[in-house]
Amino acid sequence: MTRVISFVSNDIVSDNRVHKTALSLIANGYNLKIVGRIFRNSKKLPDRPYDTYRFRLWFNTGPLFYANLNIRIFLYLLWSNVDIILSNDLDTLPACWLAAKLRKKKLVFDSHELFPEVPELVYRPIVRNIWLMIEKTFIKRIHYAITVSSSIAGYYKSNYGKRFEVIRNVGYFRNASEFKDISKDPDVGKIIYQGALNIGRGLELAIQSMHYVNHAKLQIVGDGDIYNELKQLTTDLGLESKVEFIDRVPLEELWKYTVRAHIGLSLEEDLGLNYQFALPNKLFDYIQARIPIVVSDLHELRAIVNQYRIGRILHQRTPEQLGKVLTKMLFEELPEGKYLYEIEIAAGELCWEREEKKLIGLFRHVNTSA
């Protein structure tokens, strides 16, 4: 049985893509382990059908963290029984590549985002240039790679001449009959954002817009760097009764919140190529929950909404305009049944059961290659 070890820099608890990839590989006969790290506030991992291991690191931020992470990954791989190494994102790639090279093992790289283009680096040119140098050094040397959108694949092809297989971060197909009896509050429109609470996610805008939406509540499910700032903004605006914060929950529990919502938000700002090219997994979770979406006017997000007609694109990023869009959807369009037919089509086409065929095809090719 082919042994695969997958490396991430998070604590594994809520990494949807890594979890789905693991389940698909196991179902197709691979022996898989996921290795991540553990934080002081990390939740206990639910039972999963694959092995996991989490490092405790000496540093949690900055260059020392990344050095510490890669040293631990490299040392772990020196003694591991492994056939294929799966590196998730650029921050795990140096150690994975070096260990694969030294031990003559096969390496697959999964780029979930354009790491040097994340908003946290946009205004830090020195740090960003270091990551660009790392990207340039290692991307040219990998042979098997996947990514989440055609735009990111185009970036790698244009800049490094490397072909990346596009495997979108879509969710498992859920038959609508499975949750048709789940009750949604008919008197209060529920708007959900799920995911990381970091800069550039449009969360401040979403909170401010609740001034202009009556009989509705915004649920923010997750945690991140700006959690405290968002809580304070909500208090300063006197919106505690309209904005509810729910701590990050395991993947197995997140669905309970998504399926009870009426509208899903993906309001990333135009802060570099990473967000312009992003196709967040929450977008596809909303679709499988059969709820319409409001998205930013960014390339990949806009393309999904225009193709399937499953929501609205926010062209003017003001609280008043977002409030108008949400109000119209909640109290005019949804009661009339708008979006139901279109979302059902999208759910059938944008599902992991289709995307995983490409994943398994790639791993079979890796497994049989010289």
Order of alpha helices (4+ residues) and beta strands (2+ residues): beta-alpha-beta-beta-alpha-beta-alpha-beta-alpha-alpha-beta-alpha-beta-beta-alpha-beta-alpha-beta-alpha-beta-alpha-alpha-beta-alpha-beta-alpha-alpha-alpha
